[in-house]
Amino acid sequence: MIKWQKTMLKKMIGKVFNDIADAMETGQFGEKVRVGLTTLGSEHGVENLVKGAELAQKGILLLK
């Protein structure tokens, strides 16, 4: 393995361990994803979309 490859590998492994440590401290694994909703013209209705967005933000998952 070439020296620069070893350096990159060590940096990648270090980032993984830092990500794991952050996730253990915060309880959040992975990066947050921003989602946009289009309410006008939706067959689900504005109230249902807003309620669903609020539940998703709180981390509540409802499956039927």
PDB file of N, CA, C, O and CB in Angstrom:
ATOM      1  N   MET A   1       0.849  -1.174   0.000  1.00  0.00           N
ATOM      2  CA  MET A   1       0.000   0.000   0.000  1.00  0.00           C
ATOM      3  C   MET A   1       0.896   1.240   0.000  1.00  0.00           C
ATOM      4  O   MET A   1       1.891   1.296   0.722  1.00  0.00           O
ATOM      5  CB  MET A   1      -0.966  -0.003   1.226  1.00  0.00           C
ATOM      6  N   ILE A   2       0.538   2.217  -0.804  1.00  0.00           N
ATOM      7  CA  ILE A   2       1.296   3.455  -0.912  1.00  0.00           C
ATOM      8  C   ILE A   2       1.012   4.334   0.301  1.00  0.00           C
ATOM      9  O   ILE A   2      -0.061   4.258   0.900  1.00  0.00           O
ATOM     10  CB  ILE A   2       0.950   4.202  -2.223  1.00  0.00           C
ATOM     11  N   LYS A   3       1.998   5.177   0.657  1.00  0.00           N
ATOM     12  CA  LYS A   3       1.897   6.020   1.853  1.00  0.00           C
ATOM     13  C   LYS A   3       0.630   6.879   1.858  1.00  0.00           C
ATOM     14  O   LYS A   3      -0.040   6.977   2.886  1.00  0.00           O
ATOM     15  CB  LYS A   3       3.120   6.916   1.958  1.00  0.00           C
ATOM     16  N   TRP A   4       0.293   7.505   0.720  1.00  0.00           N
ATOM     17  CA  TRP A   4      -0.897   8.366   0.685  1.00  0.00           C
ATOM     18  C   TRP A   4      -2.169   7.540   0.866  1.00  0.00           C
ATOM     19  O   TRP A   4      -3.158   8.041   1.401  1.00  0.00           O
ATOM     20  CB  TRP A   4      -0.959   9.149  -0.643  1.00  0.00           C
ATOM     21  N   GLN A   5      -2.155   6.280   0.427  1.00  0.00           N
ATOM     22  CA  GLN A   5      -3.312   5.410   0.623  1.00  0.00           C
ATOM     23  C   GLN A   5      -3.500   5.082   2.107  1.00  0.00           C
ATOM     24  O   GLN A   5      -4.623   5.041   2.609  1.00  0.00           O
ATOM     25  CB  GLN A   5      -3.153   4.115  -0.194  1.00  0.00           C
ATOM     26  N   LYS A   6      -2.386   4.852   2.795  1.00  0.00           N
ATOM     27  CA  LYS A   6      -2.459   4.585   4.233  1.00  0.00           C
ATOM     28  C   LYS A   6      -3.007   5.793   4.975  1.00  0.00           C
ATOM     29  O   LYS A   6      -3.821   5.663   5.888  1.00  0.00           O
ATOM     30  CB  LYS A   6      -1.076   4.207   4.787  1.00  0.00           C
ATOM     31  N   THR A   7      -2.545   6.971   4.566  1.00  0.00           N
ATOM     32  CA  THR A   7      -3.013   8.208   5.194  1.00  0.00           C
ATOM     33  C   THR A   7      -4.516   8.385   4.981  1.00  0.00           C
ATOM     34  O   THR A   7      -5.242   8.711   5.920  1.00  0.00           O
ATOM     35  CB  THR A   7      -2.247   9.424   4.631  1.00  0.00           C
ATOM     36  N   MET A   8      -4.983   8.172   3.751  1.00  0.00           N
ATOM     37  CA  MET A   8      -6.414   8.300   3.451  1.00  0.00           C
ATOM     38  C   MET A   8      -7.234   7.274   4.217  1.00  0.00           C
ATOM     39  O   MET A   8      -8.316   7.581   4.718  1.00  0.00           O
ATOM     40  CB  MET A   8      -6.660   8.145   1.949  1.00  0.00           C
ATOM     41  N   LEU A   9      -6.714   6.046   4.306  1.00  0.00           N
ATOM     42  CA  LEU A   9      -7.408   4.997   5.032  1.00  0.00           C
ATOM     43  C   LEU A   9      -7.537   5.349   6.509  1.00  0.00           C
ATOM     44  O   LEU A   9      -8.595   5.155   7.109  1.00  0.00           O
ATOM     45  CB  LEU A   9      -6.681   3.667   4.868  1.00  0.00           C
ATOM     46  N   LYS A  10      -6.463   5.866   7.091  1.00  0.00           N
ATOM     47  CA  LYS A  10      -6.506   6.267   8.503  1.00  0.00           C
ATOM     48  C   LYS A  10      -7.515   7.399   8.719  1.00  0.00           C
ATOM     49  O   LYS A  10      -8.227   7.406   9.724  1.00  0.00           O
ATOM     50  CB  LYS A  10      -5.104   6.707   8.979  1.00  0.00           C
ATOM     51  N   LYS A  11      -7.582   8.352   7.788  1.00  0.00           N
ATOM     52  CA  LYS A  11      -8.538   9.443   7.898  1.00  0.00           C
ATOM     53  C   LYS A  11      -9.968   8.927   7.812  1.00  0.00           C
ATOM     54  O   LYS A  11     -10.843   9.375   8.553  1.00  0.00           O
ATOM     55  CB  LYS A  11      -8.287  10.483   6.811  1.00  0.00           C
ATOM     56  N   MET A  12     -10.203   7.976   6.896  1.00  0.00           N
ATOM     57  CA  MET A  12     -11.540   7.407   6.747  1.00  0.00           C
ATOM     58  C   MET A  12     -11.962   6.653   8.002  1.00  0.00           C
ATOM     59  O   MET A  12     -13.095   6.792   8.464  1.00  0.00           O
ATOM     60  CB  MET A  12     -11.590   6.478   5.536  1.00  0.00           C
ATOM     61  N   ILE A  13     -11.063   5.863   8.546  1.00  0.00           N
ATOM     62  CA  ILE A  13     -11.355   5.103   9.762  1.00  0.00           C
ATOM     63  C   ILE A  13     -11.599   6.056  10.925  1.00  0.00           C
ATOM     64  O   ILE A  13     -12.505   5.835  11.729  1.00  0.00           O
ATOM     65  CB  ILE A  13     -10.198   4.132  10.096  1.00  0.00           C
ATOM     66  N   GLY A  14     -10.799   7.112  11.018  1.00  0.00           N
ATOM     67  CA  GLY A  14     -10.985   8.114  12.062  1.00  0.00           C
ATOM     68  C   GLY A  14     -12.345   8.780  11.962  1.00  0.00           C
ATOM     69  O   GLY A  14     -13.006   9.001  12.976  1.00  0.00           O
ATOM     70  N   LYS A  15     -12.772   9.106  10.736  1.00  0.00           N
ATOM     71  CA  LYS A  15     -14.083   9.726  10.540  1.00  0.00           C
ATOM     72  C   LYS A  15     -15.194   8.770  10.962  1.00  0.00           C
ATOM     73  O   LYS A  15     -16.167   9.190  11.588  1.00  0.00           O
ATOM     74  CB  LYS A  15     -14.269  10.148   9.069  1.00  0.00           C
ATOM     75  N   VAL A  16     -15.061   7.505  10.627  1.00  0.00           N
ATOM     76  CA  VAL A  16     -16.082   6.522  11.011  1.00  0.00           C
ATOM     77  C   VAL A  16     -16.208   6.457  12.524  1.00  0.00           C
ATOM     78  O   VAL A  16     -17.319   6.476  13.054  1.00  0.00           O
ATOM     79  CB  VAL A  16     -15.741   5.127  10.445  1.00  0.00           C
ATOM     80  N   PHE A  17     -15.077   6.381  13.230  1.00  0.00           N
ATOM     81  CA  PHE A  17     -15.126   6.330  14.691  1.00  0.00           C
ATOM     82  C   PHE A  17     -15.710   7.604  15.286  1.00  0.00           C
ATOM     83  O   PHE A  17     -16.451   7.545  16.267  1.00  0.00           O
ATOM     84  CB  PHE A  17     -13.736   6.092  15.254  1.00  0.00           C
ATOM     85  N   ASN A  18     -15.384   8.757  14.705  1.00  0.00           N
ATOM     86  CA  ASN A  18     -15.965  10.018  15.177  1.00  0.00           C
ATOM     87  C   ASN A  18     -17.477  10.044  14.941  1.00  0.00           C
ATOM     88  O   ASN A  18     -18.238  10.497  15.795  1.00  0.00           O
ATOM     89  CB  ASN A  18     -15.297  11.217  14.470  1.00  0.00           C
ATOM     90  N   ASP A  19     -17.904   9.553  13.772  1.00  0.00           N
ATOM     91  CA  ASP A  19     -19.342   9.497  13.478  1.00  0.00           C
ATOM     92  C   ASP A  19     -20.069   8.582  14.466  1.00  0.00           C
ATOM     93  O   ASP A  19     -21.160   8.909  14.932  1.00  0.00           O
ATOM     94  CB  ASP A  19     -19.576   9.009  12.035  1.00  0.00           C
ATOM     95  N   ILE A  20     -19.467   7.447  14.778  1.00  0.00           N
ATOM     96  CA  ILE A  20     -20.068   6.521  15.741  1.00  0.00           C
ATOM     97  C   ILE A  20     -20.162   7.169  17.117  1.00  0.00           C
ATOM     98  O   ILE A  20     -21.189   7.062  17.787  1.00  0.00           O
ATOM     99  CB  ILE A  20     -19.252   5.215  15.822  1.00  0.00           C
ATOM    100  N   ALA A  21     -19.100   7.838  17.539  1.00  0.00           N
ATOM    101  CA  ALA A  21     -19.101   8.510  18.841  1.00  0.00           C
ATOM    102  C   ALA A  21     -20.173   9.600  18.885  1.00  0.00           C
ATOM    103  O   ALA A  21     -20.896   9.716  19.874  1.00  0.00           O
ATOM    104  CB  ALA A  21     -17.713   9.116  19.138  1.00  0.00           C
ATOM    105  N   ASP A  22     -20.279  10.398  17.820  1.00  0.00           N
ATOM    106  CA  ASP A  22     -21.311  11.441  17.765  1.00  0.00           C
ATOM    107  C   ASP A  22     -22.705  10.827  17.833  1.00  0.00           C
ATOM    108  O   ASP A  22     -23.579  11.343  18.531  1.00  0.00           O
ATOM    109  CB  ASP A  22     -21.166  12.279  16.480  1.00  0.00           C
ATOM    110  N   ALA A  23     -22.914   9.738  17.117  1.00  0.00           N
ATOM    111  CA  ALA A  23     -24.220   9.083  17.108  1.00  0.00           C
ATOM    112  C   ALA A  23     -24.564   8.541  18.491  1.00  0.00           C
ATOM    113  O   ALA A  23     -25.716   8.607  18.919  1.00  0.00           O
ATOM    114  CB  ALA A  23     -24.246   7.950  16.073  1.00  0.00           C
ATOM    115  N   MET A  24     -23.581   8.013  19.179  1.00  0.00           N
ATOM    116  CA  MET A  24     -23.829   7.488  20.520  1.00  0.00           C
ATOM    117  C   MET A  24     -24.168   8.616  21.495  1.00  0.00           C
ATOM    118  O   MET A  24     -24.987   8.434  22.395  1.00  0.00           O
ATOM    119  CB  MET A  24     -22.607   6.703  21.021  1.00  0.00           C
ATOM    120  N   GLU A  25     -23.545   9.771  21.318  1.00  0.00           N
ATOM    121  CA  GLU A  25     -23.815  10.908  22.201  1.00  0.00           C
ATOM    122  C   GLU A  25     -25.168  11.548  21.921  1.00  0.00           C
ATOM    123  O   GLU A  25     -25.890  11.918  22.847  1.00  0.00           O
ATOM    124  CB  GLU A  25     -22.722  11.949  22.057  1.00  0.00           C
ATOM    125  N   THR A  26     -25.510  11.677  20.634  1.00  0.00           N
ATOM    126  CA  THR A  26     -26.724  12.401  20.262  1.00  0.00           C
ATOM    127  C   THR A  26     -27.928  11.499  20.040  1.00  0.00           C
ATOM    128  O   THR A  26     -29.069  11.956  20.112  1.00  0.00           O
ATOM    129  CB  THR A  26     -26.474  13.196  19.026  1.00  0.00           C
ATOM    130  N   GLY A  27     -27.681  10.217  19.770  1.00  0.00           N
ATOM    131  CA  GLY A  27     -28.777   9.304  19.452  1.00  0.00           C
ATOM    132  C   GLY A  27     -29.230   9.404  18.010  1.00  0.00           C
ATOM    133  O   GLY A  27     -30.205   8.764  17.616  1.00  0.00           O
ATOM    134  N   GLN A  28     -28.529  10.204  17.219  1.00  0.00           N
ATOM    135  CA  GLN A  28     -28.889  10.373  15.812  1.00  0.00           C
ATOM    136  C   GLN A  28     -27.828   9.738  14.932  1.00  0.00           C
ATOM    137  O   GLN A  28     -26.671  10.159  14.933  1.00  0.00           O
ATOM    138  CB  GLN A  28     -29.062  11.867  15.459  1.00  0.00           C
ATOM    139  N   PHE A  29     -28.228   8.726  14.184  1.00  0.00           N
ATOM    140  CA  PHE A  29     -27.305   8.033  13.297  1.00  0.00           C
ATOM    141  C   PHE A  29     -27.539   8.525  11.879  1.00  0.00           C
ATOM    142  O   PHE A  29     -28.666   8.490  11.386  1.00  0.00           O
ATOM    143  CB  PHE A  29     -27.481   6.490  13.389  1.00  0.00           C
ATOM    144  N   GLY A  30     -26.505   8.974  11.237  1.00  0.00           N
ATOM    145  CA  GLY A  30     -26.623   9.483   9.879  1.00  0.00           C
ATOM    146  C   GLY A  30     -26.930  10.960   9.866  1.00  0.00           C
ATOM    147  O   GLY A  30     -27.204  11.570  10.900  1.00  0.00           O
ATOM    148  N   GLU A  31     -26.880  11.513   8.689  1.00  0.00           N
ATOM    149  CA  GLU A  31     -27.127  12.936   8.540  1.00  0.00           C
ATOM    150  C   GLU A  31     -28.615  13.198   8.390  1.00  0.00           C
ATOM    151  O   GLU A  31     -29.359  12.352   7.893  1.00  0.00           O
ATOM    152  CB  GLU A  31     -26.360  13.496   7.339  1.00  0.00           C
ATOM    153  N   LYS A  32     -29.042  14.374   8.823  1.00  0.00           N
ATOM    154  CA  LYS A  32     -30.436  14.760   8.651  1.00  0.00           C
ATOM    155  C   LYS A  32     -30.697  15.029   7.181  1.00  0.00           C
ATOM    156  O   LYS A  32     -29.829  15.504   6.449  1.00  0.00           O
ATOM    157  CB  LYS A  32     -30.783  16.001   9.509  1.00  0.00           C
ATOM    158  N   VAL A  33     -31.909  14.715   6.772  1.00  0.00           N
ATOM    159  CA  VAL A  33     -32.318  14.935   5.389  1.00  0.00           C
ATOM    160  C   VAL A  33     -33.452  15.950   5.388  1.00  0.00           C
ATOM    161  O   VAL A  33     -34.432  15.805   6.119  1.00  0.00           O
ATOM    162  CB  VAL A  33     -32.754  13.598   4.700  1.00  0.00           C
ATOM    163  N   ARG A  34     -33.311  16.956   4.575  1.00  0.00           N
ATOM    164  CA  ARG A  34     -34.371  17.955   4.452  1.00  0.00           C
ATOM    165  C   ARG A  34     -35.338  17.496   3.362  1.00  0.00           C
ATOM    166  O   ARG A  34     -34.931  17.040   2.293  1.00  0.00           O
ATOM    167  CB  ARG A  34     -33.782  19.374   4.127  1.00  0.00           C
ATOM    168  N   VAL A  35     -36.615  17.629   3.660  1.00  0.00           N
ATOM    169  CA  VAL A  35     -37.653  17.217   2.716  1.00  0.00           C
ATOM    170  C   VAL A  35     -38.606  18.374   2.527  1.00  0.00           C
ATOM    171  O   VAL A  35     -39.015  19.021   3.491  1.00  0.00           O
ATOM    172  CB  VAL A  35     -38.409  15.948   3.212  1.00  0.00           C
ATOM    173  N   GLY A  36     -38.957  18.630   1.287  1.00  0.00           N
ATOM    174  CA  GLY A  36     -39.939  19.666   0.985  1.00  0.00           C
ATOM    175  C   GLY A  36     -41.263  19.027   0.590  1.00  0.00           C
ATOM    176  O   GLY A  36     -41.284  18.018  -0.116  1.00  0.00           O
ATOM    177  N   LEU A  37     -42.362  19.611   1.043  1.00  0.00           N
ATOM    178  CA  LEU A  37     -43.685  19.102   0.707  1.00  0.00           C
ATOM    179  C   LEU A  37     -44.440  20.137  -0.109  1.00  0.00           C
ATOM    180  O   LEU A  37     -44.382  21.335   0.171  1.00  0.00           O
ATOM    181  CB  LEU A  37     -44.474  18.735   1.980  1.00  0.00           C
ATOM    182  N   THR A  38     -45.146  19.657  -1.120  1.00  0.00           N
ATOM    183  CA  THR A  38     -46.026  20.519  -1.899  1.00  0.00           C
ATOM    184  C   THR A  38     -47.444  20.231  -1.448  1.00  0.00           C
ATOM    185  O   THR A  38     -47.972  19.140  -1.665  1.00  0.00           O
ATOM    186  CB  THR A  38     -45.855  20.289  -3.446  1.00  0.00           C
ATOM    187  N   THR A  39     -48.049  21.215  -0.821  1.00  0.00           N
ATOM    188  CA  THR A  39     -49.379  20.989  -0.249  1.00  0.00           C
ATOM    189  C   THR A  39     -50.501  21.282  -1.228  1.00  0.00           C
ATOM    190  O   THR A  39     -51.539  20.622  -1.196  1.00  0.00           O
ATOM    191  CB  THR A  39     -49.559  21.834   0.982  1.00  0.00           C
ATOM    192  N   LEU A  40     -50.309  22.251  -2.088  1.00  0.00           N
ATOM    193  CA  LEU A  40     -51.376  22.618  -3.020  1.00  0.00           C
ATOM    194  C   LEU A  40     -51.577  21.524  -4.057  1.00  0.00           C
ATOM    195  O   LEU A  40     -50.637  21.112  -4.737  1.00  0.00           O
ATOM    196  CB  LEU A  40     -51.056  23.954  -3.711  1.00  0.00           C
ATOM    197  N   GLY A  41     -52.793  21.071  -4.167  1.00  0.00           N
ATOM    198  CA  GLY A  41     -53.117  20.066  -5.167  1.00  0.00           C
ATOM    199  C   GLY A  41     -52.854  18.638  -4.732  1.00  0.00           C
ATOM    200  O   GLY A  41     -53.012  17.714  -5.530  1.00  0.00           O
ATOM    201  N   SER A  42     -52.459  18.438  -3.493  1.00  0.00           N
ATOM    202  CA  SER A  42     -52.206  17.087  -3.004  1.00  0.00           C
ATOM    203  C   SER A  42     -53.516  16.381  -2.710  1.00  0.00           C
ATOM    204  O   SER A  42     -54.447  16.987  -2.178  1.00  0.00           O
ATOM    205  CB  SER A  42     -51.324  17.117  -1.749  1.00  0.00           C
ATOM    206  N   GLU A  43     -53.594  15.088  -3.060  1.00  0.00           N
ATOM    207  CA  GLU A  43     -54.814  14.333  -2.774  1.00  0.00           C
ATOM    208  C   GLU A  43     -54.939  13.990  -1.289  1.00  0.00           C
ATOM    209  O   GLU A  43     -55.988  13.523  -0.847  1.00  0.00           O
ATOM    210  CB  GLU A  43     -54.842  13.054  -3.602  1.00  0.00           C
ATOM    211  N   HIS A  44     -53.879  14.219  -0.522  1.00  0.00           N
ATOM    212  CA  HIS A  44     -53.906  13.903   0.906  1.00  0.00           C
ATOM    213  C   HIS A  44     -54.434  15.053   1.757  1.00  0.00           C
ATOM    214  O   HIS A  44     -54.817  14.841   2.907  1.00  0.00           O
ATOM    215  CB  HIS A  44     -52.522  13.528   1.374  1.00  0.00           C
ATOM    216  N   GLY A  45     -54.459  16.236   1.224  1.00  0.00           N
ATOM    217  CA  GLY A  45     -54.950  17.392   1.972  1.00  0.00           C
ATOM    218  C   GLY A  45     -53.859  18.032   2.808  1.00  0.00           C
ATOM    219  O   GLY A  45     -52.934  17.367   3.274  1.00  0.00           O
ATOM    220  N   VAL A  46     -53.987  19.331   2.986  1.00  0.00           N
ATOM    221  CA  VAL A  46     -52.979  20.114   3.694  1.00  0.00           C
ATOM    222  C   VAL A  46     -52.835  19.660   5.143  1.00  0.00           C
ATOM    223  O   VAL A  46     -51.715  19.525   5.637  1.00  0.00           O
ATOM    224  CB  VAL A  46     -53.332  21.596   3.645  1.00  0.00           C
ATOM    225  N   GLU A  47     -53.951  19.421   5.830  1.00  0.00           N
ATOM    226  CA  GLU A  47     -53.890  19.046   7.246  1.00  0.00           C
ATOM    227  C   GLU A  47     -53.132  17.735   7.449  1.00  0.00           C
ATOM    228  O   GLU A  47     -52.314  17.618   8.362  1.00  0.00           O
ATOM    229  CB  GLU A  47     -55.302  18.925   7.823  1.00  0.00           C
ATOM    230  N   ASN A  48     -53.414  16.741   6.587  1.00  0.00           N
ATOM    231  CA  ASN A  48     -52.719  15.455   6.711  1.00  0.00           C
ATOM    232  C   ASN A  48     -51.229  15.588   6.432  1.00  0.00           C
ATOM    233  O   ASN A  48     -50.416  14.968   7.117  1.00  0.00           O
ATOM    234  CB  ASN A  48     -53.330  14.431   5.761  1.00  0.00           C
ATOM    235  N   LEU A  49     -50.863  16.382   5.444  1.00  0.00           N
ATOM    236  CA  LEU A  49     -49.449  16.582   5.136  1.00  0.00           C
ATOM    237  C   LEU A  49     -48.723  17.268   6.285  1.00  0.00           C
ATOM    238  O   LEU A  49     -47.620  16.867   6.655  1.00  0.00           O
ATOM    239  CB  LEU A  49     -49.295  17.401   3.860  1.00  0.00           C
ATOM    240  N   VAL A  50     -49.336  18.296   6.846  1.00  0.00           N
ATOM    241  CA  VAL A  50     -48.712  19.016   7.952  1.00  0.00           C
ATOM    242  C   VAL A  50     -48.573  18.100   9.163  1.00  0.00           C
ATOM    243  O   VAL A  50     -47.525  18.083   9.809  1.00  0.00           O
ATOM    244  CB  VAL A  50     -49.532  20.271   8.316  1.00  0.00           C
ATOM    245  N   LYS A  51     -49.620  17.337   9.475  1.00  0.00           N
ATOM    246  CA  LYS A  51     -49.554  16.418  10.614  1.00  0.00           C
ATOM    247  C   LYS A  51     -48.471  15.356  10.391  1.00  0.00           C
ATOM    248  O   LYS A  51     -47.717  15.029  11.307  1.00  0.00           O
ATOM    249  CB  LYS A  51     -50.927  15.743  10.843  1.00  0.00           C
ATOM    250  N   GLY A  52     -48.403  14.827   9.180  1.00  0.00           N
ATOM    251  CA  GLY A  52     -47.369  13.839   8.861  1.00  0.00           C
ATOM    252  C   GLY A  52     -45.972  14.420   8.979  1.00  0.00           C
ATOM    253  O   GLY A  52     -45.062  13.751   9.467  1.00  0.00           O
ATOM    254  N   ALA A  53     -45.794  15.649   8.541  1.00  0.00           N
ATOM    255  CA  ALA A  53     -44.493  16.310   8.641  1.00  0.00           C
ATOM    256  C   ALA A  53     -44.107  16.530  10.099  1.00  0.00           C
ATOM    257  O   ALA A  53     -42.946  16.356  10.470  1.00  0.00           O
ATOM    258  CB  ALA A  53     -44.512  17.648   7.892  1.00  0.00           C
ATOM    259  N   GLU A  54     -45.075  16.911  10.920  1.00  0.00           N
ATOM    260  CA  GLU A  54     -44.804  17.118  12.349  1.00  0.00           C
ATOM    261  C   GLU A  54     -44.424  15.805  13.033  1.00  0.00           C
ATOM    262  O   GLU A  54     -43.508  15.774  13.855  1.00  0.00           O
ATOM    263  CB  GLU A  54     -46.030  17.737  13.044  1.00  0.00           C
ATOM    264  N   LEU A  55     -45.128  14.721  12.693  1.00  0.00           N
ATOM    265  CA  LEU A  55     -44.791  13.416  13.272  1.00  0.00           C
ATOM    266  C   LEU A  55     -43.408  12.947  12.817  1.00  0.00           C
ATOM    267  O   LEU A  55     -42.642  12.387  13.601  1.00  0.00           O
ATOM    268  CB  LEU A  55     -45.852  12.372  12.886  1.00  0.00           C
ATOM    269  N   ALA A  56     -43.104  13.180  11.557  1.00  0.00           N
ATOM    270  CA  ALA A  56     -41.781  12.779  11.043  1.00  0.00           C
ATOM    271  C   ALA A  56     -40.682  13.559  11.738  1.00  0.00           C
ATOM    272  O   ALA A  56     -39.626  13.004  12.043  1.00  0.00           O
ATOM    273  CB  ALA A  56     -41.695  12.996   9.517  1.00  0.00           C
ATOM    274  N   GLN A  57     -40.916  14.838  11.991  1.00  0.00           N
ATOM    275  CA  GLN A  57     -39.914  15.663  12.658  1.00  0.00           C
ATOM    276  C   GLN A  57     -39.674  15.169  14.082  1.00  0.00           C
ATOM    277  O   GLN A  57     -38.557  15.253  14.593  1.00  0.00           O
ATOM    278  CB  GLN A  57     -40.353  17.137  12.670  1.00  0.00           C
ATOM    279  N   LYS A  58     -40.715  14.659  14.714  1.00  0.00           N
ATOM    280  CA  LYS A  58     -40.586  14.131  16.067  1.00  0.00           C
ATOM    281  C   LYS A  58     -40.030  12.709  16.068  1.00  0.00           C
ATOM    282  O   LYS A  58     -39.725  12.166  17.130  1.00  0.00           O
ATOM    283  CB  LYS A  58     -41.934  14.161  16.770  1.00  0.00           C
ATOM    284  N   GLY A  59     -39.898  12.108  14.899  1.00  0.00           N
ATOM    285  CA  GLY A  59     -39.360  10.752  14.808  1.00  0.00           C
ATOM    286  C   GLY A  59     -40.389   9.675  15.058  1.00  0.00           C
ATOM    287  O   GLY A  59     -40.036   8.544  15.391  1.00  0.00           O
ATOM    288  N   ILE A  60     -41.663  10.011  14.903  1.00  0.00           N
ATOM    289  CA  ILE A  60     -42.733   9.047  15.133  1.00  0.00           C
ATOM    290  C   ILE A  60     -43.100   8.404  13.799  1.00  0.00           C
ATOM    291  O   ILE A  60     -43.368   9.100  12.820  1.00  0.00           O
ATOM    292  CB  ILE A  60     -43.978   9.728  15.789  1.00  0.00           C
ATOM    293  N   LEU A  61     -43.111   7.074  13.766  1.00  0.00           N
ATOM    294  CA  LEU A  61     -43.422   6.341  12.553  1.00  0.00           C
ATOM    295  C   LEU A  61     -44.687   5.540  12.783  1.00  0.00           C
ATOM    296  O   LEU A  61     -44.743   4.705  13.685  1.00  0.00           O
ATOM    297  CB  LEU A  61     -42.250   5.422  12.135  1.00  0.00           C
ATOM    298  N   LEU A  62     -45.705   5.790  11.970  1.00  0.00           N
ATOM    299  CA  LEU A  62     -46.959   5.075  12.082  1.00  0.00           C
ATOM    300  C   LEU A  62     -47.162   4.249  10.813  1.00  0.00           C
ATOM    301  O   LEU A  62     -47.189   4.793   9.710  1.00  0.00           O
ATOM    302  CB  LEU A  62     -48.144   6.056  12.313  1.00  0.00           C
ATOM    303  N   LEU A  63     -47.300   2.955  10.972  1.00  0.00           N
ATOM    304  CA  LEU A  63     -47.536   2.075   9.826  1.00  0.00           C
ATOM    305  C   LEU A  63     -48.875   1.392   9.987  1.00  0.00           C
ATOM    306  O   LEU A  63     -49.243   0.987  11.090  1.00  0.00           O
ATOM    307  CB  LEU A  63     -46.408   1.028   9.679  1.00  0.00           C
ATOM    308  N   LYS A  64     -49.600   1.263   8.900  1.00  0.00           N
ATOM    309  CA  LYS A  64     -50.892   0.559   8.938  1.00  0.00           C
ATOM    310  C   LYS A  64     -50.802  -0.674   8.085  1.00  0.00           C
ATOM    311  O   LYS A  64     -51.776  -1.418   7.972  1.00  0.00           O
ATOM    312  CB  LYS A  64     -52.050   1.465   8.455  1.00  0.00           C
TER     313      LYS A  64
END
